[in-house]
Amino acid sequence: MQIDLRTVSIEPLRQTFDHLARRFGNKPASRYQEGSYDIQATENLHYRPTWDPDQLIYDASITRIVMQDWYALKDPRQFYYNNYTLARARQQETTEANFTFVETRGLADAIPDDLRQTVLDLLVPLRHAAWGANMNNTLVCGYGYAAIFTQACMFHAMDNLGIAQYLSRIGLLLGDVEALEAGKTDWLESEVWQPLRRYVEDTLVIRDPFELYVAQNVALDGLLYPLVYEQLIDGDLSPRGASAVAMLTQFMRDWYEETRKWIDAVIKTAAAESPANRAVLEEWTTHWTQRAADALLPIVRQANAEQAETMLAEEVTALKARLKKTGIEI
């Protein structure tokens, strides 16, 4: 008896979901596409919000930015829930290892007292600004349109919550509970921090989700992170004896470099959609970048009085050059 074994390829009738086939063709979709595209609720919403009957629950017209297809605002990192959490888990392992290294070897105790106080005065109040960034990105997620955009904003919101917690841990490590209390007092009462506090509180009441995206993620974070974590921590304080703090803030630097790719991609796509969009984005970036620069100057001056203006000017110039690549002229 002879048996012939043959391989038979069975072509499936459906390669993917219908809504993805309409967009990309009848071919296998990636996990990012399955978890991101064309899943925005658009029908059968039943009622309008009781707090604003003039808008829909999910309303693209709430912002001045107009997109023919909001799903054009894709994330170049292609983050969806699964690979986002895996990426952050790996980064958290690295950060935990850094904290353990600093704690077990007493590196925090080796920081001179005056330098330690400078670090506490600089970093601990920033946990309140990071909490504001968490709230703002949560609002963009809630009021923005298209899951491909809003899910990335929620990831960004949770990242900022994590950053606030890391800053709290740094405060506890370097100055115990008293450092957190002093940082809160500075945030509420110190003249140095009131411009930034007002900036954060003013952004908390912005109604347009895309303007809020610009004010928080483009303007404020685009200046704050390179100024604080690159210029001050890495460039100024670390060579003077605070290298342990550079290890403890590694996540912030890596996170900023990663997320700016997504932020720039969103702004570039929105600006390229129409001249009207570009004009609105230029209006917003010009206004909020100037306000962010004014708010950050006293903070930088407190940490480095001699070079504060130079540092700020360098980062404003760098942000302008970065935005020019996206089609935005400040």
Buried (B, 14 or more C-beta within 10 A) or exposed (E): EEEEEEEEEEEEEEBBBEEBBEBBEEEEBBEBBBBBBBBBEEEEEEEEEEEEEEEBEBBBEBBBBBBEEBBBBBBEBBBBEEBBEEBBEEBEEEBEEBBEEBBEEEBBEEBEEEBBBBBBBBBBBBBBBBBBBBBBBBBBBBBBBBBBBBBBBBBBBBBBBBBBEBBBBBBBBBBEEEBBEBBBEBBEEBEBBBBBBEBBEEBEEBEBBBBBBBBBBBBBBBBBBBBBBBBBBBBBBBEEBBBBBBBBBBBBBBBBEBBBEBBBBBBBBBBEBBEEBBEBBBEBBBBBBEBBBEBBBBBBBBBBEEBBEEBBEBBBEEBBEBBEEBBBEB
